[in-house]
Amino acid sequence: MNKKNDFSQKMHSYLRHPASLIMMILVKLAAFITFTVLIFLIVYILVHGVPYLKPSLFSLHYNSENASLMPALINTVIMTLLSLLLAVPIGIFSAIFLAEYAGKGNKFVDIIRLTTETLSGIPSIVYGLFGMLFFVSTCHWGFSLLAGAFTLAIMILPLIMRTTEEALLSVPDSYREGSFGLGAGKLRTVFYIVLPSAVPGILAGVILAIGRIVGETAALIYTAGSVAQVPSSVLGSGRTLAVHMYLLASEGLYMDQAYATAVILLVLVVVINTLSGMVAKKLTKA
């Protein structure tokens, strides 16, 4: 009975305000279209890629016969870890400064935020050209995983900073006041009270950063190179999965392997997001 009453009340409200009915229909239509496009993309990739997932694709060595994606998969994991290792500490500490220590109305803080927003809007190809000119040529690192990791770290730094700052600002002030009331100092309050409470929001930013790292191609072609092997050190050149898929598709000779690589890339992103969500839930409960 309650559900029927609620439904009748909603319909009566929509009839009284036709604009609300139109907005409701548009919102649901937009959600349906988004969901449909997502399902279509996933099904399309799986249908075209799963039949070509053969053992030869997972060989440790790439050649023209197997077009193995395993070296690219290993390079993707290494690139992701290196980029996060460089960007996450700087991004989190910068966000802590902006949210907890910088006073309101500080012009220096306004400049930092403006710079951050500007960096987040720069196309990835520009980052790639910068990385090639500075890390590859000026620093004499050559085409290497290290040059690619530093370039990607600069790319994802604004994202991590903004999401971490928003997560810190969303923590209620009562948490801070309670900690101060018990005699804790500013530093202890930030690292033992505020930061743990903001972990889910911080991890959300890290997940988005991982997605950008895994799917990046333009910046890495100019910095990490496209060698289809696992380098012996971070100063060696290597391609990631996204670059591997792009090169296979651009050559036009390995389209089946490119679709299979897309399936692995999709699975990798889903696994990373799932594990990150599980970690966030456990940290939140703790």
Buried (B, 14 or more C-beta within 10 A) or exposed (E): EEEEEEEEEEEEEBEEEEEEBEEEEEEEEEEEEEEEEEEEEEEEBBEBBEEBBEEEBEBEEBEEEBBBBBBBBBBBBBBBEBBBEBBBEBBBEBBBBBBBEBEEEEEEBEEBBEEBEEBBEEEBEEBBBBBBEBBBEEBEBBBBBBBBBBBBBBBBBBBBBBBBBBBBBEBEEEBBEEBBEEEBEEEEBBEEBBBBBBBBBBBBBBBBBBBBBBBBBBBBBBBBBBBBBBBEEBBBBBBBBBBBBBBBBEEEEBEBBBBBBBBBBBEBBEEBBEEBBEBBEEEEEE
